[in-house]
């Protein structure tokens, strides 16, 4: 039944309630408006940032690393293409799934990758593996859909065509470490960047690095590129020409062979390091490709210390090679004249001790030339005693001992020049005059690195010009393509008269012509040098030296320059545990010098031809 | 409430109110198609792009609108139970042989189209409830609550079973708003609340267990969406980023990077508001929100001025359906409510919803135009 009055009442009832519905709906809609204000106005900038990051990926374009050449343009380090496996963290949906899937396609160290993935970072790229085989790269590419965030990128990998040769000088590269990232030195470098980690790769890194480019691309939610927003091309690093003569360097290392030791050869006039050899070495290709922790441990624990650059880090007693400095001190202080003679009976009693000469029966009457040539110990015991330790120390420092040469390599050691002051400070004891006698023949507290000895003999060769050994000869600037020669370093002149040097040189020449270094005598070039034997442990006179374990045997030294009349090369050779310098080290120096002079002769002839 | 118009106008013609009403609907639908165009036109060029499909549905919906507005709603009301019954049968057919998508059965294939009965049954529901309360005295809670409740329950359960949480809540909201408007005695209301509270653990257990994984995820992710941008909260976060990054003026048409590059899924359906808000900013969003507000206010005006209970409740049902859709959709896209899968009325892509919404609005205009016939 239709009841009009009931209808009217109830309609009015409904109408009265509509106001509540209206107010309620409006309140909620106003709330929504406020929410939109909150999102779009109050937090709009924040969400704007989020949306930018959502759709854009910034890809760092690594520049090609500068090439390394030797002084003649021989290639030392270049870049070869290789496949790298990268992961964009923001595109990874499930890290565990990814970890379980990766080994299906390529040979990976799951644990190492899982450590890399355990990072808290949510953005950016990390490198999972480098040096993928073509097959692995193809497999990954074809399964990209199942591996979101994973990408293969062809990149340049550092390559050292010479293998282990000159490894300590050239060094190697590697991914920037977490510790390095925090270092202000690497402030502008990003994680994942390959930088020099050792050798000139490390110290000349700023030249070699180049400038990274940057590509900003827009991606969709699956991480696939949609379009490129901006691109800034990378600028390759500068090519560097080192002072090394790689032909000589190889020869030097081959001469050392399986023995441990070092050979340094300098151009005495400008400090060019022609050879900086240290054996044993390592293959930088293994280290630059991301060495496994196990292999790295093996290398670190190798008892022969292949990672030590003996040429600049090995601190050895200079032995009789130190007599060069002693001679300079003797003449410089005018304690004796060169032709003053002393008598050697084979021993020098001092206090309660007796210091012996290497030649049991003595050298008889010796002047400076004979003392150097025959390496008479007694002569220098007496000279040392006359000079005193502090005078010896002063002259040692003038010849560059006791301080770093400043060659552009890390971890150079300074050796040690002892003095009375040094001993008081470091040992809390006074200097005993008996200790001076040991220092006089290059033993005792005294120690020097091979490069220091090469520098010292170079100073003699140039009649007192002190140069800083240098490794960088020229830079080919990538921006201009021009080769810029490094300026010749300034030299310092020692305040010793040329006469003193000619007297020392006379002795050093006699070493090779008729003294202890006869095995360095060459038919094609006049060589001056000094043998040395660095005592490892003190032996009793009657010990049969052939029976001594090799690790206790003496180190063999030979320092030399050539040609005597117009020196072009200064050399220091040390061969560990090989006994007398005259037999073990001198022939190496001779071969090296002959090779250098040969090549010098031929290049000169070539120059004359082209210029004529 | 003030009537917007004079009682003595020509009932046949359209007055300012009517034109205004139509204009707002046209504006909202156009904005929707524009946004769908913006988000789907890039990429593959199919023969029949989504925005054209939506335009087609708009045309179909306009026809439905004209029919719904033209024929006296009392005639519809007379067939309401029958229509509701057909709706229930369709829902049962969906459950038996419906098209399954993303774990739920919602569609019946009809030629080249997919029909969503859970949308269509809303119209018979409004008509049924309006004619029920119009014809029956509301004395006693049996007549007021239990009988209409029993009418609503099978539809609600069938939609929930698909499962389609959003649609079932939308379905229920029509009933609840009408129920609130017809009036509840405080005692009866208290009893319902008490019963609901007591039943809550059982309902929760049953409902939660019956929810699909993605629904559970959506509710869970509502608790803390920032915790896992790649996982459960992804949609919500991307939606908020889209809306927020629009800032005051928006990124311009086709400039919505969030949606253009598919960081935000379902940009043309449930998250169309985020697309719009990203491209048109706060100002655009306010304009759109205002359009909806005006539409809702006009609907309430019509309900207030309706000549009888059936008309008034029918108008309230339409307002409830639209209001619920707008509020829940915007709340969920802006991170105020869990993502439950409610399309934005008149804007989200979807033929069934478009036709149903336009039909409902047609009924609204119908109620308005016939309010003077008896007085």
HADDOCK unambig.tbl for C-alpha pairs under 7 A between the chains (distance, minus, plus):
assign (segid A and resid 7 and name CA) (segid B and resid 308 and name CA) 6.92 0.50 0.50
assign (segid A and resid 7 and name CA) (segid B and resid 309 and name CA) 6.84 0.50 0.50
assign (segid A and resid 11 and name CA) (segid B and resid 308 and name CA) 6.50 0.50 0.50
assign (segid A and resid 11 and name CA) (segid B and resid 309 and name CA) 5.53 0.50 0.50
assign (segid A and resid 14 and name CA) (segid B and resid 181 and name CA) 5.72 0.50 0.50
assign (segid A and resid 14 and name CA) (segid B and resid 182 and name CA) 5.63 0.50 0.50
assign (segid A and resid 15 and name CA) (segid B and resid 304 and name CA) 5.45 0.50 0.50
assign (segid A and resid 17 and name CA) (segid B and resid 181 and name CA) 5.85 0.50 0.50
assign (segid A and resid 18 and name CA) (segid B and resid 181 and name CA) 6.73 0.50 0.50
assign (segid A and resid 29 and name CA) (segid B and resid 327 and name CA) 6.86 0.50 0.50
assign (segid A and resid 32 and name CA) (segid B and resid 331 and name CA) 6.66 0.50 0.50
assign (segid A and resid 33 and name CA) (segid B and resid 286 and name CA) 6.80 0.50 0.50
assign (segid A and resid 36 and name CA) (segid B and resid 282 and name CA) 6.73 0.50 0.50
assign (segid A and resid 37 and name CA) (segid B and resid 282 and name CA) 6.71 0.50 0.50
assign (segid A and resid 39 and name CA) (segid B and resid 243 and name CA) 6.77 0.50 0.50
assign (segid A and resid 39 and name CA) (segid B and resid 244 and name CA) 4.49 0.50 0.50
assign (segid A and resid 40 and name CA) (segid B and resid 243 and name CA) 6.39 0.50 0.50
assign (segid A and resid 40 and name CA) (segid B and resid 244 and name CA) 4.05 0.50 0.50
assign (segid A and resid 40 and name CA) (segid B and resid 245 and name CA) 6.37 0.50 0.50
assign (segid A and resid 40 and name CA) (segid B and resid 246 and name CA) 6.14 0.50 0.50
assign (segid A and resid 40 and name CA) (segid B and resid 247 and name CA) 4.17 0.50 0.50
assign (segid A and resid 40 and name CA) (segid B and resid 248 and name CA) 6.32 0.50 0.50
assign (segid A and resid 40 and name CA) (segid B and resid 281 and name CA) 6.99 0.50 0.50
assign (segid A and resid 40 and name CA) (segid B and resid 282 and name CA) 5.92 0.50 0.50
assign (segid A and resid 41 and name CA) (segid B and resid 247 and name CA) 5.43 0.50 0.50
assign (segid A and resid 41 and name CA) (segid B and resid 248 and name CA) 6.08 0.50 0.50
assign (segid A and resid 43 and name CA) (segid B and resid 244 and name CA) 6.63 0.50 0.50
assign (segid A and resid 44 and name CA) (segid B and resid 244 and name CA) 4.83 0.50 0.50
assign (segid A and resid 44 and name CA) (segid B and resid 245 and name CA) 5.31 0.50 0.50
assign (segid A and resid 44 and name CA) (segid B and resid 247 and name CA) 4.81 0.50 0.50
assign (segid A and resid 45 and name CA) (segid B and resid 245 and name CA) 6.74 0.50 0.50
assign (segid A and resid 47 and name CA) (segid B and resid 241 and name CA) 4.98 0.50 0.50
assign (segid A and resid 47 and name CA) (segid B and resid 244 and name CA) 5.12 0.50 0.50
assign (segid A and resid 47 and name CA) (segid B and resid 245 and name CA) 4.62 0.50 0.50
assign (segid A and resid 48 and name CA) (segid B and resid 244 and name CA) 6.83 0.50 0.50
assign (segid A and resid 48 and name CA) (segid B and resid 245 and name CA) 3.97 0.50 0.50
assign (segid A and resid 50 and name CA) (segid B and resid 241 and name CA) 6.56 0.50 0.50
assign (segid A and resid 51 and name CA) (segid B and resid 241 and name CA) 6.06 0.50 0.50
assign (segid A and resid 51 and name CA) (segid B and resid 245 and name CA) 6.48 0.50 0.50
assign (segid A and resid 51 and name CA) (segid B and resid 258 and name CA) 6.39 0.50 0.50
assign (segid A and resid 55 and name CA) (segid B and resid 257 and name CA) 6.95 0.50 0.50
assign (segid A and resid 93 and name CA) (segid B and resid 230 and name CA) 5.85 0.50 0.50
assign (segid A and resid 220 and name CA) (segid B and resid 261 and name CA) 4.57 0.50 0.50
assign (segid A and resid 220 and name CA) (segid B and resid 262 and name CA) 5.97 0.50 0.50
assign (segid A and resid 220 and name CA) (segid B and resid 263 and name CA) 6.56 0.50 0.50
assign (segid A and resid 221 and name CA) (segid B and resid 261 and name CA) 6.44 0.50 0.50
assign (segid A and resid 221 and name CA) (segid B and resid 262 and name CA) 5.58 0.50 0.50
assign (segid A and resid 221 and name CA) (segid B and resid 263 and name CA) 4.67 0.50 0.50
